[in-house]
Amino acid sequence: MISYRLEAEGKMSRGSLVRMEQGALSEGDTLVRVLYSGINYKDALAGQGKAPIAKSLPLNCGIEAVGHVVESTNPALEPGQAVIAHGMGMGVARDGGLADYMRADSEWLVPLPKGLSLLEAATIGVAGYSAALAVDRLESLGVEPDNGPIAVTGATGGVGSQAVAMLARLGYEVVAVTSKTDAGELFRTLGAADVIAPPEASDRMLDKSIWAGAVDTVGGDVLAWLLRSAKAEAAIAAIGNAGGNRLPTSVIPFILRGITLTGINGNSPPALRRRIWERLGSDLRPPRISAIARVIEPEEIDETMAEMIAGRTRGRAVVAFCGG
Ligand SMILES: NC(=O)c1ccc[n+]([C@@H]2O[C@H](COP(=O)([O-])OP(=O)(O)OC[C@H]3O[C@@H](n4cnc5c(N)ncnc54)[C@H](OP(=O)(O)O)[C@@H]3O)[C@@H](O)[C@H]2O)c1
């Protein structure tokens, strides 16, 4: 079998395409033949030696994959069944999805929901799953389309663009917040009502109340701005830190406007995963999924990761394995 395998290089890791024995894969009760594996920024950091992502080395890279069950000790899984795998330490603490085969723990595998092909599920990937989780959380906190506009920050990113599309599809008035000035056409296609730039940082504790809810992928000053410009009883889902880890805010939005700040962790437990993926195959199914997929060969992984680190890629790079 082939894999994009991480080896130790100083304090970091460096990936390359290698041949390995299937018997050397890290343990798991289910063997999966991988058809597609989306490349995430975290994979690129590990593969290109930019951050110490892997907890043990050598290790197959890749935090997600989709494919078919080959064999499982869990009788609930049939050989040939189509499954989705992400999180559970893949590409970090156990062999990940950028390989022809992987071993997984069956309880974490999600059966491919009706309404999605394996390529579509791989294109949605961890980014789309996390966006759907945030949308689902806002709904559970009482944010409804009639409540007012919803902001999505880092809106051109993998998470942000899918959150915009899902919220628009559900009938929300979505405002895409982006630092890219040429992204208007993209957001019109995705159904956003408006596109704005993130504001300058400010020390104010409250601003005019605008947002009934928000999905924030940026953190830092951008999340602080969302909090001080949220309407009474609004909910804001913090999902990412593309703009920094700090949160320079005050308690004032919480105690004067009753704002809820809720955290999103895509490594959610099995029952929640299955429910969210069911929604991704039905009411949250992003429109025109195939248009954002860029299917590449395993030989192109390294070059694609380098492009991602340099910020030159758009859409989702999905690697076809096993002739997928
Ligand atoms: N919680 C979870 O489980 C989970 C799951 C997946 C991802 N994430 C996190 O969510 C965030 C977004 O992920 P993604 O896959 O959408 O990433 P991405 O495709 O690289 O997009 C990130 C976007 O953030 C915006 N941004 C704003 N300030 C930035 C800065 N200083 N540096 C870089 N980008 C900046 C940019 O959008 P604009 O140019 O449009 O402003 C950029 O396109 C990341 O922090 C990621 O780690 C979390």
The ligand as an ORCA input file, in Angstrom:
! r2SCAN-3c Opt
* xyz 0 1
  N     -13.224     23.798     16.077
  C     -13.007     22.862     15.174
  O     -13.292     21.683     15.360
  C     -12.415     23.269     13.874
  C     -12.596     22.490     12.726
  C     -12.075     22.946     11.511
  C     -11.361     24.136     11.488
  N     -11.186     24.847     12.645
  C     -10.480     26.124     12.658
  O     -11.281     27.063     11.935
  C     -10.444     28.055     11.361
  C     -10.764     28.162      9.885
  O     -10.455     26.925      9.255
  P     -10.545     26.819      7.675
  O     -10.360     25.373      7.334
  O     -11.742     27.543      7.200
  O      -9.234     27.643      7.294
  P      -8.887     28.381      5.924
  O      -9.584     27.709      4.781
  O      -7.411     28.519      5.904
  O      -9.600     29.820      6.103
  C      -9.258     30.714      7.146
  C      -9.833     32.087      6.799
  O      -9.720     32.928      7.943
  C      -9.597     34.269      7.501
  N      -8.551     34.972      8.258
  C      -8.747     36.067      8.987
  N      -7.643     36.468      9.593
  C      -6.695     35.624      9.215
  C      -5.317     35.531      9.505
  N      -4.702     36.409     10.309
  N      -4.625     34.526      8.934
  C      -5.233     33.634      8.120
  N      -6.564     33.665      7.832
  C      -7.275     34.656      8.377
  C      -9.382     34.245      6.016
  O     -10.651     34.505      5.462
  P     -11.033     35.935      4.823
  O      -9.884     36.294      3.946
  O     -12.287     35.647      4.089
  O     -11.210     36.878      5.965
  C      -9.068     32.807      5.705
  O      -9.532     32.424      4.424
  C      -9.003     27.621     11.663
  O      -8.567     28.320     12.809
  C      -9.134     26.136     11.971
  O      -8.109     25.693     12.824
  C     -11.691     24.430     13.817
*
